[in-house]
Amino acid sequence: MNAQRVSFGRRQFLQQAGIGSLAAATLATASAPLSLLAAESKSKMKFGLVTYLWGQHMDLPTVISACEKSGMHGVELRTEHKHGVEPSLSAAERAEVRKRFADSPVKLVGYGSNAEYHSNDPEKVKANIELTKRYIQLMADCGGSGVKVKPNGFVKDVPREKTIEQIGKALNVVAAYGQEYGQEIRVEVHGSGTSELPVVRDIFKVADHPNAKVCWNSNGEDLKGDGLAANFKMVQARFGATCHVRELDSKDYPYAELLKLFRQMDYSGWILLEARANPADKVAAMTEQRKLFDDLVS
């Protein structure tokens, strides 16, 4: 009888302990989604600067300092600006550029080139491909992660389909070359006609190399057809590490909606400010835009 009571007591204890463990596990599971949601609610996007136009008259130390002071964490350096990061730099000069960024919290996101591949002159297309390769080498040496290129329109009397195919094939060449150097090819949505998202989609049907990526450019064309969300989803599978925006308080573009779309896809790339105005105090303006970005993604 005593043995039976002991046995029953043990069973009862284990059952109660099991119920307690189950309750604890249930509470833990119930609370876990809240913490996960809290973690997921924090945006992975990063905010930086394209040096066109606000940084065009700054030398490299000034660009880096302006980004540091404004809280911008990255920069895309554009060709032909005062900071002078060009393929003509020597090995020592390239090492100095790399060191300047390594000594700063500001990241060299990449390079903004004017390389384009739509010309009906094969020699011009070939020259632009070779120029892109030089930019790729430059960024690899300086510590960047990619090169921005662009389609820049259609040629009169040349069928659009031919130009689209030509651009796509050129992108495959430079994307393969860039991959060898760890440099992403970022195709800015740009140019008359070539800024249309259906055209970009068709270019990327030809440019099927995985290292060729779309750089969203916040153009008015994004709002055409079925609207921003539909155009965004048309090409989002090919997005790369960069997106360009204008001033985030502009009234002519729905930046709150755009950033919401990026958040919904859990985008972890760079939102880069390519501003159009000409404020006297660029650092103050950059700081204000960074605060606007923080508010929009919080």
C-alpha positions as CSV (number, residue, x, y, z in Angstrom):
1,M,0.0,0.0,0.0
2,N,2.8,2.4,0.9
3,A,4.6,1.5,-2.3
4,Q,1.5,2.2,-4.3
5,R,1.2,5.6,-2.6
6,V,4.8,6.4,-3.3
7,S,4.4,5.3,-6.9
8,F,1.2,7.4,-7.3
9,G,3.0,10.4,-5.7
10,R,5.9,10.1,-8.1
11,R,3.5,9.9,-11.1
12,Q,1.5,12.8,-9.8
13,F,4.7,14.9,-9.4
14,L,5.9,14.0,-12.9
15,Q,2.6,14.9,-14.4
16,Q,2.5,18.2,-12.6
17,A,6.1,18.9,-13.5
18,G,5.2,18.0,-17.1
19,I,2.2,20.4,-17.0
20,G,4.5,23.1,-15.5
21,S,7.1,22.5,-18.2
22,L,4.5,22.6,-20.9
23,A,3.1,25.8,-19.5
24,A,6.5,27.4,-19.4
25,A,7.2,26.3,-23.0
26,T,3.9,27.6,-24.1
27,L,4.6,31.0,-22.5
28,A,8.1,31.1,-24.0
29,T,6.6,30.3,-27.5
30,A,3.9,32.9,-27.1
31,S,6.4,35.6,-26.1
32,A,9.0,34.6,-28.8
33,P,7.1,36.0,-31.8
34,L,6.9,39.4,-30.0
35,S,10.7,39.6,-29.6
36,L,11.2,38.3,-33.2
37,L,8.8,40.9,-34.5
38,A,10.6,43.6,-32.5
39,A,13.9,42.4,-34.1
40,E,12.4,42.2,-37.6
41,S,10.8,45.6,-37.3
42,K,14.2,47.2,-37.3
43,S,15.1,48.0,-40.9
44,K,18.3,46.5,-42.4
45,M,18.5,49.3,-45.0
46,K,21.5,51.7,-44.8
47,F,21.6,55.3,-45.9
48,G,24.4,56.9,-47.8
49,L,25.3,59.6,-50.4
50,V,25.8,59.7,-54.2
51,T,28.3,62.5,-54.7
52,Y,26.2,63.8,-57.6
53,L,25.4,66.6,-57.0
54,W,26.0,67.5,-53.4
55,G,29.6,66.1,-53.3
56,Q,30.7,67.1,-56.7
57,H,32.9,70.0,-55.5
58,M,34.3,68.2,-52.5
59,D,37.7,66.5,-52.3
60,L,37.8,63.0,-50.9
61,P,38.6,64.0,-47.2
62,T,35.7,66.5,-47.3
63,V,33.3,63.9,-48.7
64,I,34.2,61.5,-46.0
65,S,34.0,64.2,-43.3
66,A,30.6,65.3,-44.5
67,C,29.3,61.8,-44.4
68,E,30.7,61.3,-40.9
69,K,29.2,64.5,-39.6
70,S,25.7,63.9,-41.1
71,G,25.5,60.3,-40.0
72,M,25.6,58.8,-43.5
73,H,27.4,55.5,-43.4
74,G,28.3,55.0,-47.1
75,V,29.1,56.8,-50.3
76,E,29.0,56.1,-54.0
77,L,31.8,58.2,-55.6
78,R,30.9,59.6,-59.1
79,T,33.3,59.9,-61.9
80,E,34.6,63.3,-63.0
81,H,34.1,65.0,-59.6
82,K,36.6,66.9,-57.5
83,H,37.4,64.0,-55.3
84,G,39.2,62.6,-58.3
85,V,38.9,58.8,-57.9
86,E,39.6,57.8,-61.5
87,P,41.3,54.9,-63.3
88,S,44.3,57.1,-63.8
89,L,45.2,56.8,-60.1
90,S,48.4,55.0,-59.4
91,A,48.6,51.9,-57.2
92,A,49.9,54.0,-54.3
93,E,47.0,56.5,-54.8
94,R,44.5,53.7,-54.8
95,A,45.9,52.3,-51.6
96,E,45.6,55.8,-50.1
97,V,41.9,55.9,-51.0
98,R,41.4,52.4,-49.5
99,K,43.1,53.5,-46.3
100,R,41.1,56.7,-46.0
101,F,37.9,54.6,-45.9
102,A,39.4,52.0,-43.7
103,D,40.2,54.7,-41.1
104,S,36.7,56.0,-41.3
105,P,33.2,54.6,-40.3
106,V,32.1,55.6,-43.8
107,K,32.0,52.8,-46.3
108,L,33.0,53.1,-50.0
109,V,29.8,51.6,-51.4
110,G,31.0,51.8,-55.0
111,Y,31.5,53.9,-58.1
112,G,29.1,55.9,-60.2
113,S,30.3,55.7,-63.8
114,N,28.8,56.9,-67.1
115,A,29.5,53.7,-68.9
116,E,26.7,52.9,-71.4
117,Y,26.1,50.3,-74.0
118,H,23.2,51.5,-76.3
119,S,25.2,53.1,-79.1
120,N,24.7,51.8,-82.7
121,D,28.5,52.1,-83.1
122,P,30.0,48.8,-82.2
123,E,33.4,50.4,-81.4
124,K,31.7,52.8,-78.9
125,V,30.1,49.8,-77.2
126,K,33.4,48.0,-77.1
127,A,35.1,51.1,-75.6
128,N,32.5,51.4,-72.9
129,I,32.9,47.7,-72.0
130,E,36.6,48.2,-71.7
131,L,36.1,51.4,-69.6
132,T,33.8,49.5,-67.3
133,K,36.5,46.9,-66.8
134,R,38.9,49.7,-65.7
135,Y,36.3,51.0,-63.2
136,I,35.9,47.5,-61.9
137,Q,39.7,47.2,-61.3
138,L,39.7,50.7,-59.7
139,M,37.0,49.7,-57.2
140,A,38.6,46.4,-56.4
141,D,41.8,48.3,-55.5
142,C,40.1,51.1,-53.6
143,G,37.9,48.8,-51.5
144,G,34.5,49.4,-53.1
145,S,32.0,46.7,-53.9
146,G,30.4,47.6,-57.2
147,V,30.2,49.8,-60.3
148,K,27.1,51.7,-61.5
149,V,26.5,51.7,-65.2
150,K,23.4,52.7,-67.2
151,P,21.4,52.3,-70.4
152,N,21.0,55.8,-71.7
153,G,18.2,55.7,-74.2
154,F,17.3,54.3,-77.6
155,V,18.9,55.2,-80.9
156,K,16.8,56.7,-83.7
157,D,15.9,54.2,-86.5
158,V,17.3,51.2,-84.5
159,P,14.6,48.7,-83.4
160,R,14.2,48.8,-79.6
161,E,14.5,45.0,-79.4
162,K,17.9,45.2,-81.0
163,T,19.1,47.8,-78.5
164,I,17.7,45.9,-75.6
165,E,19.5,42.8,-76.6
166,Q,22.8,44.7,-77.2
167,I,22.6,46.3,-73.8
168,G,21.8,42.9,-72.1
169,K,24.7,41.1,-73.8
170,A,27.2,43.9,-72.9
171,L,26.0,43.7,-69.3
172,N,26.7,39.9,-69.2
173,V,30.2,40.6,-70.3
174,V,31.0,43.2,-67.6
175,A,29.0,41.3,-65.0
176,A,31.2,38.2,-65.6
177,Y,34.3,40.4,-65.4
178,G,33.1,42.1,-62.3
179,Q,32.5,38.8,-60.5
180,E,36.1,37.9,-60.9
181,Y,37.0,41.1,-58.9
182,G,34.2,40.9,-56.4
183,Q,32.4,43.9,-57.9
184,E,28.7,44.0,-58.5
185,I,27.4,45.6,-61.7
186,R,24.6,48.0,-60.8
187,V,22.5,49.0,-63.7
188,E,20.9,52.4,-63.0
189,V,17.3,52.7,-64.3
190,H,18.2,55.6,-66.6
191,G,17.7,57.2,-70.0
192,S,14.9,58.3,-72.3
193,G,12.8,55.2,-72.9
194,T,15.2,52.9,-71.0
195,S,13.8,54.3,-67.7
196,E,10.6,52.5,-68.4
197,L,10.4,49.5,-66.0
198,P,9.1,47.1,-68.7
199,V,12.2,47.9,-70.7
200,V,14.4,47.3,-67.7
201,R,12.7,44.0,-67.2
202,D,13.3,43.0,-70.8
203,I,17.0,44.1,-70.6
204,F,17.4,41.8,-67.7
205,K,15.8,38.9,-69.5
206,V,18.9,39.1,-71.7
207,A,21.3,40.1,-69.0
208,D,20.9,36.9,-67.1
209,H,24.3,36.9,-65.4
210,P,23.6,36.8,-61.7
211,N,26.1,39.6,-61.0
212,A,24.1,42.1,-63.1
213,K,21.8,43.9,-60.8
214,V,19.1,46.6,-61.0
215,C,19.8,49.9,-59.3
216,W,16.3,51.5,-58.7
217,N,16.6,55.2,-59.5
218,S,13.3,56.9,-58.3
219,N,12.2,58.2,-61.6
220,G,8.8,59.6,-62.5
221,E,8.4,56.6,-64.9
222,D,8.1,54.4,-61.8
223,L,4.6,55.7,-61.3
224,K,3.3,54.9,-64.8
225,G,1.2,52.0,-65.9
226,D,-0.1,50.0,-62.9
227,G,1.8,52.2,-60.5
228,L,4.8,52.1,-58.2
229,A,4.1,48.7,-56.5
230,A,3.6,46.9,-59.8
231,N,6.7,48.4,-61.4
232,F,8.7,47.7,-58.3
233,K,7.7,44.0,-58.2
234,M,8.4,43.7,-61.9
235,V,12.2,44.0,-61.3
236,Q,12.7,43.4,-57.6
237,A,14.1,39.9,-58.0
238,R,17.1,41.5,-59.7
239,F,17.8,44.3,-57.2
240,G,21.4,44.8,-56.2
241,A,23.0,46.5,-53.2
242,T,22.1,50.0,-54.2
243,C,19.0,52.2,-54.8
244,H,19.0,55.9,-55.7
245,V,16.6,58.4,-54.2
246,R,16.2,62.2,-54.5
247,E,15.4,64.4,-51.5
248,L,13.1,62.3,-49.3
249,D,10.8,65.3,-48.6
250,S,10.1,65.8,-52.3
251,K,6.4,66.1,-53.1
252,D,6.6,64.5,-56.5
253,Y,7.6,61.0,-55.5
254,P,6.0,58.7,-52.8
255,Y,9.2,57.8,-50.9
256,A,7.2,56.5,-47.9
257,E,5.6,54.0,-50.1
258,L,8.9,53.1,-51.8
259,L,10.7,52.5,-48.6
260,K,7.8,50.4,-47.3
261,L,8.1,48.2,-50.4
262,F,11.8,47.8,-49.7
263,R,11.1,46.9,-46.1
264,Q,8.5,44.3,-47.1
265,M,11.1,42.5,-49.2
266,D,13.5,42.8,-46.2
267,Y,16.0,44.8,-48.3
268,S,19.4,45.1,-46.7
269,G,21.1,47.3,-49.2
270,W,22.0,50.9,-49.5
271,I,19.5,53.7,-50.1
272,L,21.7,56.4,-51.6
273,L,20.8,60.1,-51.8
274,E,21.3,61.6,-55.2
275,A,20.1,65.1,-54.5
276,R,19.0,67.7,-57.0
277,A,18.8,70.9,-55.0
278,N,21.8,73.2,-54.1
279,P,21.7,74.1,-50.4
280,A,24.4,76.4,-49.1
281,D,25.2,74.1,-46.2
282,K,25.5,70.6,-47.6
283,V,26.3,68.9,-44.3
284,A,23.2,70.4,-42.7
285,A,21.1,69.2,-45.6
286,M,22.6,65.8,-45.5
287,T,21.9,65.6,-41.8
288,E,18.2,66.5,-42.4
289,Q,17.9,63.9,-45.1
290,R,19.4,61.2,-42.9
291,K,16.9,62.1,-40.1
292,L,14.0,61.9,-42.6
293,F,15.3,58.4,-43.7
294,D,15.5,57.3,-40.1
295,D,11.9,58.4,-39.5
296,L,10.6,56.8,-42.7
297,V,12.1,53.4,-41.9
298,S,11.5,53.4,-38.1
